[in-house]
Amino acid sequence: LKNQDKVRFREEFLDLHPTDQNELFIQMSLEKRKRVYEYLTAAEFADIFKGLSLKYQKEVFSELEDMYGLEMLRELPADEITDFFSEIPDHISNYLLEKMEKKEAENIKLLLSYKEDTAGSLMTTEFVTVKPTETVSKIMEQLRREGENAETIYYLYVTNEIGTLNGVISLRELITAPLEESVETLMKEQLITVSPFADQEEVSKVIRDYDLLAVPVTTSDGKIIGIVTVDDIIDVLEEETTEDLGDFAAVKGAVDLEVNSFVATKKRLPWLVLLMFIGMLTAGLISSFEATLAEVAILALFIPLIADMGGNTGTQSLAVVVRGLALDQLDRNKIIQLLKREAGAGIMLGVICGLIVSVIALIIPQGNVLLGIIIGTSLMITILFSTISGTIIPLIVHRFNIDPALASGPFITTINDIIGLLTYFSIATVLLQYL
Amino acid sequence: LKNQDKVRFREEFLDLHPTDQNELFIQMSLEKRKRVYEYLTAAEFADIFKGLSLKYQKEVFSELEDMYGLEMLRELPADEITDFFSEIPDHISNYLLEKMEKKEAENIKLLLSYKEDTAGSLMTTEFVTVKPTETVSKIMEQLRREGENAETIYYLYVTNEIGTLNGVISLRELITAPLEESVETLMKEQLITVSPFADQEEVSKVIRDYDLLAVPVTTSDGKIIGIVTVDDIIDVLEEETTEDLGDFAAVKGAVDLEVNSFVATKKRLPWLVLLMFIGMLTAGLISSFEATLAEVAILALFIPLIADMGGNTGTQSLAVVVRGLALDQLDRNKIIQLLKREAGAGIMLGVICGLIVSVIALIIPQGNVLLGIIIGTSLMITILFSTISGTIIPLIVHRFNIDPALASGPFITTINDIIGLLTYFSIATVLLQYL
């Protein structure tokens, strides 16, 4: 395909959707990539650049000639440039900012100033504002001129002279309205806005709940400074899921395929060591029942079973609560209802599993009725307590804003081990006289 | 607020955003709800109804008078009606279908025929088609007339006489184009479409990757039969996350706050019982080392520690793989790279935790060098194996399309327990002669 035939390459390549251009580009060798930079204009290449991961963007940008790179940056939306700039060394981004148009550079500096994962860092400054006194036909003309540069033209934001947001009108409403109508009479005045400091999870909740394509970001005095669009929110949702799962498994930010063994080890080790020390408590716990254990060695056989079942039921309840919290579905009533339900489920699961294991303990070679009672009762209590702790602990952690990884599966499992084994050995010690 | 003052209620209530109307409505008593039905027209109430959960919809619909209900249904988009109809008993939905306009009823019957969680069941049939020969100004007029009924007017689908999709043009492109241009010259001909049988996960991947606001659903002969819009996809993403988390915790569809204790128990019990039987293997395993255990009772102390640490490291690796699979990031190269990384991390984590625990086993009251060696080595091997099994098992399960819950945290934990304890007691038995 690419035997130096510039015309044909341009024709076929530019006919593809940017996402597909992207996929092809990623697979190219350095030599082929260089030829792409030569054949495509900076504006055309910007479409490809936009879709690359930040890691690739850094690599590719270093391959571009200075002028070509700058020209390309000019074609990118402000929020893309900001993401890219926050990844590269400060002296390079400062150098590039100096070379850029002054207004654009200021926009980007503003965006760079917001903390990661806030509405401010997600938003773009390329939105369309209209004056309240304009008519529909005037605005259509305005869109014809400005439409190409904005991130979305499907919402038009109505502002006064000093930039205060007074209303919003969708392009759809505009199109179905009479041409001579003024914006003022058409616009919606109940505004749904977010603050630039709002967490990205909050922003995505607003967009999801109100089925919006974009939400305006306003300062406390009501000035519009940007918009967050739905495509950014889809990426946020993916990211949040990754984060939640990381918390759930106590990996914390190591659910990333890109990092190497050392980074992965460094991120996981603290949690493992912490868990190990908590786990040692169980060793201490068992040791205090050593007399019981020495007398009836068969008790040791069921240690892992009791421990595992506690962990499993706890993890199941945990999943329910974590999900409920993520979706913001848990108000006071729901929590009480949930606690009742989980307690109910815990009792039923405990009784059934306890009965099954009792029967098994009865029929195994060394088994007997008493062993059955001990194990069955312990398992029942363990499952009940684990279900409840798997429900309550994440709620408490959430309420007090503690690091959510402390309510992860491994932590719940370890805590439930301790509860379960304590129950198990206590019952065994009490009943031992009858064994 | 609602002392029979219809005019004032209408004014204030209708001024709210539908999502907020919704929240208010949910909190109303039956009496107040009845008054709402009386004060609002069916069309106005449709906006509220749309936003209710299916459970509420059923309840509310039964409170409506026949005619009012039917009139309201007429105002709902086809995909909303379909969702609602698939929840209510067949005889009621059939009765309602008969009362509806013929064309509308046929549309809904079509939508109802697609399996849940496919593009066909997600799509709406209310989209805008245009003829290739029309000019920009003609289409603007068409939109002015039809615009209000379509789910989105931001993409216009260009079809020939028999409904084959030939191209697509965004409203933005249309608006920035000269008025006399024909659609044919403006439209994009590289189409991104999905089949009505495509899984919803696939559909959301397409929308996400191509940053679309909607994707057309086409039959195998290229006819467009519907579109899936981005707001439906956001709901799908939430749903998929819930499902993934459910699989991860082996709860399978019980991560739902609405179900009661009995349903929750019924869904979780099979997994717990299965896990319990696997867990009994560990009891069997330990019993085969009973001689060793009887001689050195202190070994029992560290059973939970070895078991827990295996589970924890396995869960961490599992989270990485599950997420990678969900995001479709794992090709052959990435998998090899990941295996290498996890093995590397496993070795490092194993050595460090092994060393720490050795030192502790050395200094505790009954501890000695040999116990330190046994526990340290076992822990090291357990962590290494668990990291690898946490990586490989989900990959195998995924490759062979087995129920993914079989690669959940609890399963990995149980399997790693067996590996860990087997290692532990084997090493202990071999070294016992020196103890």
Interface residues (C-beta under 8 A of the other chain):
Chain A: D15 L16 H17 T19 M140 L143 R144 G147 E148 I153 Y154 L171 R172 I175 T176 Q190 I192 I207 R208 D209 Y210 D211 L213 V230 D231 I233 I234 D235 L237 E238 T241 T242 D244 L245 G246 F248 A249 A250 V251 A254 V255 D256 L257 V259 N260 S261 F262 A264 T265 R268 L269 W271 L272 V273 L275 M276 G279 M280 T282 A283 G284 I286 S287 E290 L293 A294 A297 I298 A300 L301 F302 I303 P304 L305 A307 D308 M309 G311 N312 T313 T315 Q316 L318 A319 V320 V322 R323 G324 A326 L327 Q329 L330 K334 Q337 L338 K340 R341 E342 A343 G344 A345 M348 L349 I352 C353 I356 V357 I360 I383 G409 P410 T413 T414 D417 L421
Chain B: D15 L16 H17 T19 M140 L143 R144 G147 E148 I153 Y154 L171 R172 I175 T176 Q190 I192 I207 R208 D209 Y210 D211 L213 V230 D231 I233 I234 D235 L237 E238 T241 T242 D244 L245 G246 F248 A249 A250 V251 A254 V255 D256 L257 V259 N260 S261 F262 A264 T265 R268 L269 W271 L272 V273 L275 M276 G279 M280 T282 A283 G284 I286 S287 E290 L293 A294 A297 I298 A300 L301 F302 I303 P304 L305 A307 D308 M309 G311 N312 T313 T315 Q316 L318 A319 V320 V322 R323 G324 A326 L327 Q329 L330 K334 Q337 L338 K340 R341 E342 A343 G344 A345 M348 L349 I352 C353 I356 V357 I360 I383 G409 P410 T413 T414 D417 L421
